[in-house]
Every structure is written in structure tokens, then in C-alpha cells.
Amino acid sequence: QIILPYAITMAAVGCLESLLTMQLIDGMLKDEDDNNKSSASKECIGQGSGNILSGLTGGIGGCALLGQSMINVQNGGGISRWSGMSMGLFLALGIVVGAPLLANVPVASLVGVMLMVCYSTFDWSSIRKLTKIPVLDAAIIVVVSWVTVQKDLAIAVLLGMILSALGFAYQQSMALTATTSVAGDSQVVAIKGPVFFGSARTLESLVRDQNLDATTTATKIVLDLTKSTLLDHSAVECLHALAVENYPGRLLVKMGLDNSGRDLIARYYGAQPPPYSLVE
């Protein structure tokens, strides 16, 4: 109860920062060797194994550091595994052998070094892009930069991922559209866009706003999902609500070739038939 939560948190933050560093370094070296890309699985397995062995021998766990990695690549020209191993070896020798000399170095003198690391790490071209990219992306860049300065890089990256995911879900929910047509005794509502927890209510509103009950000649309502995809449980509940509350006994659902939506419907109802008919 005491060790496990901290261990999981440190492992997650360490992997996150290492993968971020790996992605940045790969981007810096793509012009030199486009085929030599790092492996995320090898990075996580190697870091986890090293931290476990370090803990068993009384050491302290660690992860890849963005600042040191960029200095190693930009200033030292290190692009191979030997550069990282050499950096760790010389750092260990500096701490063990050169400790008396390092103790005489004023801490204030290291401020300039840290400022240069910050200057080299920050993507200054992103400032010029703020007026050219979507507002959501610009806001995420500002928030991540501010949290990095105030708190920590790992926390900032995690927050940026959460904000990006929420922003993407919001954009996808607003991208849902519906068009209505009449085919015989049926009124067809064609839905375009993904249906998930973020767009389920939007789908209900779109279908209800079509004013389907005003069409007296149409006895059936066909919900055409051939250009849409059911992604989660909320999408199936939305169809259930439309069939039971709004159009009982009248709703037909036309599915596309994607079997994921059919599987969700089958798992939701089990052996019982849904309150609407599935048509091809």
C-alpha cells in the first residue's frame, strides 16, 4: 500500500519522459539516418530492467533526460549507444573521483549552464506557429510550456496528452452530421461521423431535429450508419434510447461493412433482440 503506488507513478513518469526524449532525438537525427529509429518497447524493457537491478543493489532508479540527451547530440555529436554509455560512465567518474573538485564549484555558476540547456531545449519556432495553427493546439502548447516551467516536464507532457485527447473527442463530436431523404414508405437519416461517448447526445439531437414525425407518409425510420462507426457503449445506448423513447417499433438501423458496431450491439443485448431491426 505504501511502495506500490509510488512505484507505479515513477515507472509511468519515467517511461513517459524517456519516450518523449526518444521521439525528440529521433526527429533531430532523421536527416542523418532515417532508418535508425529507436524502439519504444526496447527502451521501456531496458529502462525497467535497469531500474529493477539498480533497486536490488541499493541504487536509485532513473530515466532518459531531455536536456542531457540534447547536449549529447547537439554539442557532443553523439548518435550511437556508445555516446549514452560514455556519458553515464564519465558522469559516474565525475561523481566518484571528482567529488572533491565538484564540491568547490559554486552552485550559482551552474545557472548559466541550465539557462543554455533551456534555450537549446525549447522549440522557439513554435512561437511563430501560434498564429497559424488551430486555437486548441496553440492553447495546449502554452499550457504545456507553462506547466513545464512551474512544475515538471513529465507532468506537463501528461497534461498535454489529456488535453489533446479531450480536444480531439470534442472536435469529433462536433463533426457528426445528418441528412434526410425519403425512400418509399421510409424516411432515411444518413449519419456521417463517429458515434461515441462524446457524440452520442449530438446524434440524438440531430435525429430529433430532423422533425421526422412531421412526415405522415413515412411509417419507418431508417438510421443509415454506413458512413459512421459505433465506437463504444454510449453509442449503443443512444440507439436504444431512440428506438424505445422516440420511435418505438419504427426504427431500422442500417449498418456498414464494419463489424465492430455489430459486435457492440450483440454484447449489449446478449440473447435478447434489440428494439430495432438491423438491415443491410
N, C-alpha and C positions, 0 to 999 in steps of 0.2 A: 504493500500500500504506500510505502514511502519512496522506494527506489524506482519502481516500475513507471509511474507517471513521468518522473524526471528523465528516465532513460528513453522513453518513447519520444518525449519532447525534444531532447538533444539529438536523437537519431534523425527525427524528421527535419529539424532545422539544419543539421549538418548535411544531410543528403540534398536538401533544397539549395543550400548555398554552394555546394560542390557542383551540382548540375548546372546552376546558373553560371558559375565560373567556367565550367567546361564548355557551355554553349558560347560564351563570350570569346573565349580563347580560340575555339574552332572558327568563329566568324573572323577573327583577326588573322588567322593563318590560312584561310581558304584560298587566297591568291597564290600562296607558296606551294601548297599541296592539297588539292581539292579532294583527293581520295583518302587522305589520312584523317578520318573523323573519329572522334573519341566514342567509346561505347558506354552508354549510361548504365547498363547492367554491370559491366566490369568495374566501373567507377564505384557503384554502390556496394558491390560484393567486396571489392578490395578495401574500401574505407571501413566497412563494417567489420571485416576480419581483422584489420589492423587495430581498430579501437577495442575489440574484444581482447586481443593479445596484450594490448597496452594496459587495459584494466587488470588483467590477470597478473601482470608483472609490476603493478603499482604505479603505472603511468597515467597520464591524462589523455583523454580522447581528443580528437581534433578533426578538422575537415579542410578542404581546399579554401584558400584565402584569395579573394579577388585582387586586392592590392598587390600582394607579393607575386601572384601569378602574372599580373600585367607588367610589373617591373622586370620580372624574369624574362618575359617575351620581348618587351619593347627595348629595354636598356641592355639586357644581357644577351639577347638573341637566342635564348634557349627555346627550342621547338621539339625536343625529344624527351624521353623518360629520364635520360641521364641528367638533364638540366634540373628537373624536380628533385631527383635523388641527391644531386650535388648541393642544391640549395639547402635541403634538410640536413645534410652532413655538415656543411660549413656553419649552419646555424647552431647545430649541436656543439661543434668545436668552439664556436664563439662563446656559448654559454658556459661550457665546462672549463675550457682552457683560458679564455679571455675574460672571465668574470671579474678579476681584479681591475683590468683596464676599463671594462664597461662600467664599472661602479663609479669611476671618476668622470664619466661623461654627463654633463648637466642634462636633466630631462627637458629643460626649455629648448635646448639646441635641437631636439628631435621634432620640434613643432614644424620647422621648415620642411623636414623630410615628409611629415604627414600631410602638409599642405600640397606638396608636389604629388604625392600619391593621390590625393583627392582631385587635383587638377587633371591628372592623367586618366583617372578612372571615369570621371563624369563625361557623358556624351554631350558635348557642347553644341553639336549640330541639331540636337533635339529641340533647342530653344527656338531656332529658326523655323522648325516644322510645326510649332504650336498653332500657328495661324493657318496652316494648310491641311491639318489632319482633323478628323471628327472631334467634336467637343468632348465626347466621352473619353476618347483616347488622351486628349490633352489634359483633362482633369485627372486621369489616372497617373500620368507622368508627374504632374505637380504633387499629387498626394504621396506617391512613392518616393519622390525626391525629398519631400519634407519629413516623412517618417524615417527615412534613412539617416538624415542628419540628427533628428531628435531622439530616435530610439536605436534601431539596429537594422542592418541590411536584410537579414533573414525575415524579420517581422514585416518590413516594407514589401519584400517580394511576395510573402504570403498574403498580405492585404491587397496587393495589386492583382494577384490571381483571383481572389474572391470578388473584387470589384469588376474585373474583366468578365468573369463568369456571370455575375448578376446583370451587367450591362448587355452581354450577348443574349441572355434569356429575355431581357426586356425588348431588345430590338427584334428578336424572332417573334415575340408575342404580338408586336405591332405590325409584322409583315404578313399576318394572316388576312386573306381576302376571300370574298364570297360573291358569286354571280348566280343569277336566277334565270331559268328558262323553262318553257313548258313543252312537254312531250306527251301528247295524248291526254290521258286522264291523270298524269303525274306531273308534279312540279319539281324540277331538278335544281338543287342548290349545290353548285360546284365549289368546293373548298380548295384553296391553294395555300400551302404553307404547313409547317409542322404543328401538331397539336400536342401539347404537354402541359405541365402544371402552370406555366406562365401564360399560355394562350387559351386554356380551357374556357375561362369566362369570356374571353373575346369571341370564341366560337359560338357560345350560347347567345351572346348579344348580336352577332352577325346573322345567325339563323332567325332569331326573333325579330330583328329589324327588317327582314325581307317581307313582312306582312303577308305570310303565306295563307293565313286563314281568310284573307280577303278574296282569294281566288276560289270561286264557288265550283268551277268545273273540275278542279283537281281533287281527286279523292285520296291520292297517295303523295307522300313527300319523300323524294329520293335525295339522300345526302351523298353526293359524289365525292369520294375521298381518293380517287385515282391519282390525283396530283398532290396528295397530302400523306402524312405519316403519323400514326399514333405512336407516341414515344413512351408513355408511362401510364400509371394507374389513373391519374386525373383525367386523361383523355377518354378512357373508357367510362368513367363516372359521368363525364359530360354527355356522352351519347346516351347513357342510361337515363339521365335527367330529362333530356329532350324527348326521349321515347315515352317515358312514363308521365311526365308532368305536362308537356306541351302537345305532343302528337300521339296519343295512345292508339295503337292499332293501325297507324297510318305511315309510320316511318320505315323506310327502307334504306339500308346503308350499302353503298357500292364501294367495294374495296379494290385496291390495285393489285399488282403482282407481288408487292411486298408482304411477306408472311408474318412479319413482326407484329403488325396490328391484329391479325387473326389470332396469333398466339396469346396476346394480351387479353383479347375478348374471351378466348377459351379458358384461360386460367381464372378470369374474373367470375365467370358464371358456372364453371365446372360442368356437371352433368345437366344442369338446367338450361333451357334455351333462353336466349336474350329476348327482351321485349320488342325487338325489331328484327327484321329479316335481312340477311346478308345476301346480296345479289352480285353477280359478276358484271 
